[in-house]
Amino acid sequence: MLLYRRRRCMSGGGLVELKVMRWKRYGRDRLYANLPDGTAVGWADVTTGEITVLRAEYRHDVLVVLRRRLSKITSAVPPDGALKAEARPMPLSLPPLTPADDLAANPPGKAISNLLAASGPGPARRIFTWLLRRPTQWDSWRKGLAGERRVGAELNRLTRHGWRVLHSIPLADDVDVDHLLIGPGGVFSINTKHHHKRAVWVGDDAVKVDHGKPAPYARKSRAEAKRVSRVLERHCAFPVPVAPVLVFVGVTDLKVVATQLTVRVYQERQVSALAPLSGVLTAEQVEQVYGVARHRQAWRRA
């Protein structure tokens, strides 16, 4: 890990650190420049030397620190001012938004509510299983619904800071994105996990609850974020990186390994940490992305 410090002209002064971490997964080799809180502000492809700046206000510092690190491990360093540029296809248009296709009206947990309404147990069956103290799939659904509602309420508070929030976005294969947060700090695909009074450990690819069998929460969150990004970029004329987020509800302890940098991990009350993030999307871009994301037809083939 390389640590790079700089002083910024800001009220009260202060020392800001950019930490460079190398990440090798799935045939990729990257260097990430992160703020002290783990926010990625830029990254470099070690193979090609291309640098992508994620936060415009840190552009100069990202280029300096990543070039410095690249020069030590590869000769593929781009010239001054060179940033990654890709030829982008023309964005696809969507039909006019109708009330039936407007996902902005979805409450948190709508997909689970629909499942319970369609196939959940009746009153007699609920009493019977309660008397036998038998856990059922419906119990898991109800717990998931409670978790999504709690996280949804926390996310809805961020709208006062210029963020847009969507819940329960249906995808093509009968799954859904629990929450999507869109704002000046970027786009975040948020997955909620409710583990009441459990201890959770989050590694690079797996999550363990009470030291149990590893669950692929982190890997699936990354895959979901990439899927969301593809949909949004299909209809936007600019890149739309999407960051994966795992939010745990009701846990007694949450530990994240130091090398786990690709998925943000919070407890439900900690999602407010996203509120002050900025510099990724302009106000106009936020509205463009939100306009696509709220349209059901955009996700029809996702």
N, C-alpha and C positions, 0 to 999 in steps of 0.2 A: 504494500500500500504506500502510495506517495501522498504526502500532505503538503498542500500549497496554501500559504496565507497571503492575504492582502488587506489593506485598509480601504474602507469605503467612506465617501463623504456623505454622512447621513446624520440625523439628529442624534446627539449623544455619542457619535463616533462609534468605534467598536472594531473588533477583529473578526473577519469572516474567513472561514477555512473551506477550501475545496479539497475533498479527499478523492483520490483516484484509486478505483478498485478494478482489478481485471476479472472478467467474467467469461468462462468457457462452457458453453452448453450447446447441444444440438448442432454441432459442426460450426458454431460461431465463436469468434474470439474478439472480445470487445473490451475497451477501457471506458469505465463510467466515471464522470466527474460529478461528485455529489456534495450538497451542502451538509452542514453538521447534522441536520435532522433526517438525513437520508434521501432528500429530494434530489433526483437526477437533474442536472442542468445541461448536460451534454454527454456525448459518447463518441468514441472513435472505433472504427473497424481496423483491427490490427493487420488484417490481411491486405486491405486496399489503402489504408491510411486516410480514408475519408472521415471527416468530422461532421457530426450533426449537433447543432446547438438547439437545446430545448427551451432555454430561458434567455430571451434577447438581452436582458440587462446584464447578463454574465458572459456575453459573447466573447469579449476580449480575453477574459480570464480563462474561459474554457479552452480557447484556442492556444493560449500560452502553455497552460499546464498539460494539456493532452499532447501538443507537439513535443514538449519537453520529454514526456514519458515515451512517446512513439520513437523519438530519436535514439532512445536507449535500446529498443528492441526490434526496430524495423527501419528500413530506409524509405519506406513508402509514406513520406510526410508531404502533405499537400502544400502548395505555395501560400504565402500570406493572403488572407482574405478568401481563400478557396473553401467553399462549403459544399456539402453534398447537394447535387441538383439532379432531379429526375424528370424525364419527360412524362407528363401526366395526361391520361386520356380525358376527353371531354366528360364532365359529370353527367350522369343520367338524370333526367327530369322525373318528377313524381306527379301523379294526378292531383287536382285540387283536393285539399284536406276536407274531409267530411266528418261530422260528429262520430260516425261509426268507426272511422279509422284513426281517430285522435286518441293516442295513448296517454295524453296528459291527464285524462280523467281517471286513470287507473289508480286505485288506492294501493298501498303496500300490501303484498301478499295476495293479490287478486287471483293469481293462478292457483294457489293452494286453496283459497276460498272456493273456487270453482270445483276443484277436485272433491273437497269435502261435501259440497252441495250435491254433486253428481253421484258419488259413490260412498259417502260417509255413512256410518251406522245410524240407525234410528234410535229413538229414546230407549226402547227395550233392550236393544243390543248394547248400548252404552252402559246401562245399569248392570247387565249380565257380566260384561267384561270387567267392570269396576269391582263387582262383588268377588270375582275370581282373581283380581289383582293381576290380570294378564296384560302385558304391554302389547299394543297393536300398532299396525302401520298408521292408523288414524291418529294415535297419540303422537307419533313422530310428525305427522302433518300439522297437527294443532300446535306443537311446540315450534315448528318451523314458521308457522303463521305468526305466532306471538313474537318471535325474533325479528321477522321482517317488519312488523308493525313498529317495534321499538326502534329499530335502526332507521326506518322511514321517517319517524317523527324527528329524530335527530338531524337527518339530512334536510328535511323541510325547513329547519331553522336557518340553513345556509342561504336560502333565497334572499334574505335581507342583505347579503353580502355580494349580490350580483350573480349567484349561481342558479342554474336551472336543474330541476330534479325530475326524473321519471322513475316509475316503479313497474315491476312485473311486465317486462317487455317480452312478448311471445316470439320465439324463434321457430324455424321451420320444422323441427323434429320433436315437437311437444315438450320442449324445455323453455325456460325463460331466464332472462337476466333480472336478478332480484332488484337492482337499482342502478341507474345511470346518472352520474353527476357531471354537469357540463358548466364550465365557467372560465374565468380569466386564467386560472391555473391549469387548464386542460380538461381532458375527459377521463373519467374514472368509472370503470366497470366494477361494481361492488357486489360481493357475494356474502350473504349472511349465514352464519353457523351458530345455532343455539345449543350450548352445552352447559346446562344449568348445574352450578356448583361443581364444575369439573376443572381440572388443571390441563392447560393446553400448551404443547411445545410445537413450534413451527420451524422446520428445517428448510433446506434449499428446495426440496421437491415434495416432502411429505409432512404431514401433521399427525401428531400423536395426542390422543386424549386420555389422560390418566395412564400414561405409559403403555397404552394399548397398541393395537395393530395400526401400522402407518396408513393414513388416508391421503389420497392424491389431491388435496384441496389446492395446494399452491400450483401444481402443474395444470389443473383444470382452470384455475383462475387466469393463468397466463394465456391458455388457449382461448378462453372466452373473450379476453381483452383483444386478442388478435382478430377474432371473428367479428367483434363489434367494430373495430377499426376498418376492416375491409368493407363493411356495409356503409359506414359513414363516408369513407373516401370515395365510394362508388358514386355518391351524389353531391360531393363537395369539390370545389376547384382547388383545394389546398390539402396538404397532408393533415391527417387527424390522428396523431398518436393517442392510444388509449392505455392508461395505466391500470393494472389489476389491483384490487383491494379486497382483503379478507377482513370481515368484521365479526368478532366473536361476542356473543351475548350471554350474560349470566355466568361467566367463568370466574373461578376464584383466583386463578393464577394464569398469566400469559407470558411465555418466554419465546423470544425469537433469536435464532442463532445470528452471530455477527455477519456471516457471509451471505445471509439472505437479503438481497438488495432489489430483487426484481418485483416483489409483491409487497405492497404496503399492508401492514397488519395493525389493527386497532381493536380495542373494546368499544362498545357502542357509544359511550360518552366521549371517546377520543376523536371521533370523526370531525369534530369542530376544528381540529388541527389543519384541515384542508381549506378552511375559510380564507386565510390570508394569502394563499398561493396566487400568483399572478404572472403575467409576462409570457404566457403561452398562446392564448387566443385573444384577439381583439373583441370588443363588444359586438361588432358586426359579425365576426366569425362565430361567436357564441350563439347568436340568434340563428345563423345559418345551420349550424350543427343541430341545434335544438329543433329547428323546423323539420329536419330530416329524421331525427331520432324519434320524434313524437308521431310520425306517420307510419301506421301499421303496414302499409304496402312496401315500405323500405325493407322490412324484415321478412317479407313473405318467402324469399328464397335464401335467407341467411343460413 
